[in-house]
């Protein structure tokens, strides 16, 4: 949360003082979210979880997550700071989509790989927690898809 808040605060301050062109391709591409973006984030989350469990460098995983999460946050802050609130909320929706999808696919990948605690006594509790986490992330993903579809049709939710 500190990282999210810091990214938004710095980019908001910059957006307040510097000219921000919402039509710039780098900013504009982060103000619209579609189902393809959700699918891409799901794949990224699985790749990150697989990389983590196979011993790939933690730096690589951190960079992958930063590339998915930081640009929409910065676009949100820049657009809010420059007074383009409606476009800014599109960027925030992309961040939320990436966040939910990465977490959902990460938990699903760990479950599919059979990742469990080393102690047998903790395994049952961990499995229940993982299933509860999957249910929560799936519920949030369903709500997100509903919001995305409403957003694309111009329905304010």
C-alpha angles and dihedrals in degrees: 000000000000091000092048092048093047093050091049094045095050094044091045090054091048091047090053093056106028127062110259120198107204088194092063107118094233092054098035092053089060097051097069125063126191139173089268089062090053091050091049091050091049090054091047092052092051091047090050093050091047091048090050095050094045094053101254114160115284087224091065091051091048092051091049093052092044091053090054098043111028102058095056090047092051091046088051093052095044093049094045091048091051094048099254096127099158092054090043092060089055088057091048090051089054090051091050091048091052093045095051095042095047092051094044095050092043093055091044091051092050090050092048090051091051095240106178138164115271093238116075091215091063097043096082093049091046092051091052091048091049092050091048090049091050091050092049094047091046090051091050091047091052090050090047093052089050090052092046092051091047091046092052091051091050095250111145108223 
